[in-house]
Amino acid sequence: MLELGSGTGINFPLYTECEKVTAIEPSPYMIEKSLEKKKQSVVPIELVQASAEELPFADNTFDTVVATLVFCTIPNPERAMLEMKRVSKPDGKILLFEHVKMENRVLAALQEGLTPVWKKICDGCCLDRDTLELLIAHGFDVTEVHKYYRDLFIFAEAINRK
């Protein structure tokens, strides 16, 4: 299993149904912050300093890829989608929990207006990314979507149909 942008390692203790997790994170500071959560994991966690746009893994390596609130800050989300597609196995599972551009036009316009300032304050976070559309546009077969908080957050499960 691959986790993109593992941050502080908040997901590490939740992994129980896999053999091993490879977690990539571009920030050395966040990797350091995640070490305590790594100790709480019941499965081995390998931490790799890397960006989602340039994954240092062979094609078809992972049967599952997880991303939690990370696609909003990736500088080139299109490239990250291509890399995710490349490293996940054919019929590999993709699990995303992300905040996204809302469907309500007024709220979406507010997200668009706030994003330039928000990006500067919050480490590059874009409030108005349509990550679900990116997933579909890059050829992933979306099998499940759940929306939360007036569709501000989504959980999406997809299959990498190669």
C-alpha positions as CSV (number, residue, x, y, z in Angstrom):
1,M,0.0,0.0,0.0
2,L,1.2,3.5,-0.8
3,E,0.1,6.6,1.1
4,L,0.6,9.9,-0.7
5,G,1.5,12.9,1.5
6,S,1.4,11.1,4.8
7,G,2.0,14.4,6.7
8,T,2.0,13.9,10.5
9,G,1.2,10.2,10.1
10,I,-2.3,10.5,11.4
11,N,-3.4,7.4,9.3
12,F,-0.6,5.1,10.4
13,P,-2.4,3.6,13.4
14,L,-5.4,3.0,11.2
15,Y,-3.6,0.6,8.9
16,T,-4.4,-3.0,10.1
17,E,-5.4,-4.9,7.0
18,C,-2.2,-4.7,4.9
19,E,1.3,-6.2,5.0
20,K,3.2,-2.9,4.7
21,V,2.7,0.8,4.0
22,T,5.0,2.9,2.0
23,A,4.3,6.5,2.9
24,I,5.7,9.4,0.9
25,E,6.0,12.9,2.2
26,P,8.0,15.8,0.7
27,S,8.5,17.7,3.9
28,P,11.3,16.6,6.3
29,Y,9.5,18.5,9.1
30,M,6.3,16.4,8.6
31,I,8.3,13.2,8.4
32,E,9.9,14.0,11.7
33,K,6.4,14.8,13.1
34,S,5.1,11.4,11.9
35,L,7.6,9.2,13.7
36,E,5.5,9.0,16.9
37,K,2.5,7.8,14.9
38,K,4.7,5.3,13.1
39,K,5.5,3.7,16.4
40,Q,1.8,3.2,17.0
41,S,1.3,1.3,13.8
42,V,0.7,-2.4,13.8
43,V,2.1,-2.8,10.3
44,P,5.5,-1.8,9.0
45,I,5.6,1.8,7.7
46,E,8.4,2.8,5.3
47,L,8.8,6.6,5.1
48,V,10.1,8.0,1.9
49,Q,10.9,11.7,1.3
50,A,9.4,12.3,-2.2
51,S,6.7,14.3,-4.0
52,A,3.6,12.8,-5.5
53,E,4.6,14.2,-8.9
54,E,7.8,12.1,-9.0
55,L,7.3,8.8,-7.3
56,P,10.5,6.8,-6.9
57,F,8.8,3.4,-7.6
58,A,8.6,1.1,-10.5
59,D,5.4,0.8,-12.6
60,N,2.6,-1.4,-11.2
61,T,4.1,-1.6,-7.7
62,F,1.1,-1.0,-5.4
63,D,-2.2,-2.7,-5.1
64,T,-3.7,0.2,-3.1
65,V,-3.0,4.0,-3.1
66,V,-4.4,6.2,-0.3
67,A,-4.5,10.0,-0.3
68,T,-6.0,12.0,2.6
69,L,-6.4,15.8,2.3
70,V,-3.3,16.0,0.1
71,F,-4.4,16.8,-3.5
72,C,-5.3,20.3,-2.5
73,T,-1.6,21.1,-1.8
74,I,0.2,19.2,-4.6
75,P,1.6,21.8,-7.0
76,N,0.9,19.7,-10.1
77,P,-2.1,17.5,-9.3
78,E,-2.3,16.3,-13.0
79,R,1.2,15.0,-12.8
80,A,0.5,13.4,-9.4
81,M,-2.5,11.6,-10.9
82,L,-0.4,10.2,-13.8
83,E,2.2,9.0,-11.3
84,M,-0.5,7.4,-9.1
85,K,-1.8,5.6,-12.2
86,R,1.7,4.5,-13.2
87,V,2.7,3.0,-9.8
88,S,-0.6,1.3,-9.0
89,K,-1.2,-2.1,-10.4
90,P,-3.8,-2.9,-13.0
91,D,-7.2,-3.0,-11.2
92,G,-5.4,-1.4,-8.1
93,K,-7.6,0.4,-5.6
94,I,-7.4,4.2,-5.1
95,L,-8.9,5.6,-1.9
96,L,-9.2,9.4,-1.5
97,F,-10.5,11.6,1.2
98,E,-10.3,15.2,0.0
99,H,-11.8,18.6,0.4
100,V,-13.0,19.8,-3.0
101,K,-14.7,22.6,-4.9
102,M,-18.3,22.7,-3.8
103,E,-21.3,22.3,-6.2
104,N,-23.2,25.3,-4.8
105,R,-22.2,28.2,-7.1
106,V,-22.1,30.8,-4.3
107,L,-19.9,28.6,-2.1
108,A,-17.7,27.6,-5.1
109,A,-17.2,31.3,-5.9
110,L,-16.2,32.0,-2.3
111,Q,-13.7,29.1,-2.5
112,E,-12.3,30.5,-5.7
113,G,-12.0,34.0,-4.2
114,L,-10.3,32.8,-1.1
115,T,-7.9,30.4,-2.7
116,P,-5.1,32.9,-3.6
117,V,-4.8,34.2,0.0
118,W,-5.5,30.7,1.5
119,K,-2.6,29.2,-0.6
120,K,-0.2,31.7,0.9
121,I,-1.3,31.1,4.5
122,C,-1.9,27.3,4.3
123,D,1.2,25.8,2.6
124,G,-0.2,25.9,-0.9
125,C,-3.7,24.5,-0.2
126,C,-6.2,25.2,-2.9
127,L,-9.8,25.4,-1.7
128,D,-11.3,25.0,-5.2
129,R,-9.7,21.9,-6.6
130,D,-12.1,19.4,-8.3
131,T,-10.1,16.3,-7.3
132,L,-13.0,13.9,-8.3
133,E,-13.0,15.3,-11.8
134,L,-9.2,15.0,-12.0
135,L,-9.6,11.3,-11.0
136,I,-12.1,10.7,-13.7
137,A,-10.2,12.7,-16.3
138,H,-7.1,10.5,-15.7
139,G,-9.0,7.3,-16.5
140,F,-9.7,6.0,-13.0
141,D,-13.0,4.1,-12.7
142,V,-14.8,5.7,-9.8
143,T,-16.8,3.0,-8.0
144,E,-18.0,4.9,-4.9
145,V,-18.3,8.5,-3.8
146,H,-19.6,9.8,-0.5
147,K,-20.0,13.6,0.1
148,Y,-19.8,15.3,3.5
149,Y,-20.5,18.7,4.9
150,R,-22.6,20.0,2.0
151,D,-20.1,18.3,-0.4
152,L,-17.0,20.2,0.9
153,F,-15.4,16.8,1.5
154,I,-15.5,13.6,-0.5
155,F,-14.5,10.0,0.0
156,A,-13.9,8.3,-3.4
157,E,-12.9,4.8,-4.2
158,A,-11.7,4.1,-7.7
159,I,-10.1,1.3,-9.7
160,N,-7.0,1.8,-11.9
161,R,-8.2,0.3,-15.2
162,K,-5.1,0.0,-17.3
